Amino acid sequence: MFIMNLNNIVFVKLTERGKKIYKDHNSETDQYIRENFPKITIVKDQKNLDVEISFQLWKLFSIFGKYINIGLDPVFVNNEIIFKNKGDK
């Protein structure tokens, strides 16, 4: 049995389509924050989208869930979500 908590960190490598979806999501989120919370500073911690990037599992589904379906181009390389154990590199 394998148990995964929705708060656990997972890793993905984004396809070109995935990169566009992620950039669009960030642009919309940044604009909303700037308009509604002007005192908040926006900090990006994942700038290089060509490498394996991490998300909490719930956030991954929140951003990409509606773009994952049969017949659609994949958003993750090889359609893989990587679950790493503690100590894995």
N, C-alpha and C positions, 0 to 999 in steps of 0.2 A: 504494500500500500504506500502511496505517495501523497502526502498532504502539503498543499501550498496555500498559504495565507494571501489574501488579496493585497496585503501591505508589503509582501516580500518583493525584493528587487529582482527584476528579470532583465535580460539583455537581448537586443535585436540589432541586426544590420539592415538598414533601410534600403529599399530599391529606389530608383529615381522617382517613382510615383509616391512612395512613402516619404521621401524627403520633401516633396512639394506639399503633401498633406500636412506634414509637421511644421513646415515654414508658414503655411497659411494659418494653421492653428495658432502658432506663436504670434503672428501679426494681429489676428483678431483679439487674442487675449491681451497683448500689450496695449492695443488701442483702448480696450475696455478699461484696463487698469489706469491708463493715463487720464481717461475722461472721468472716471468715478473715484479714483483714489490718487489725486495728484501728488501727495506727499510720499508715496511709495516709490522706491527706486527699483527698477527692473534689472535683475542680474541673470545673465544666461550662463549656465555652467556646461552646456554641451554644444560647443560651437562647430566641431568637426563632425559632420553627419556622414562621412565616409567610413567611419570606424564603428565598432560595436558600441551602442549607447544603452544607457540603463533607464528604467522606469519602475515605479511601483506597478505591480500587475494591474491594479484598478485603473491607474492613469493611462496605461497602455491601451486598455479596452475603451476607456473614455475618449481618447483621441482617435484611435484607428478602428474601433468596433464597427461603425457604420460603413466602412470601406472594405470590410472583409466578408466576402460571400463567394459562392460558386459562380464561376464565369467572369469574375473581376480580376484584373491584373493584381498580382500580389504586392503588398506593401513592405513585406520583410523578405530578405534574400532567402531563397529556398523555403519560404513560408515557415521559417523556424523562429521559435521563441526559446531562448536559452536560459535554463534554470541552472544556476551554479550552486554547488555546495560550499560551505565555509571551507576556506583553504584552497579552493580551485582558483586557477589563474585565468 
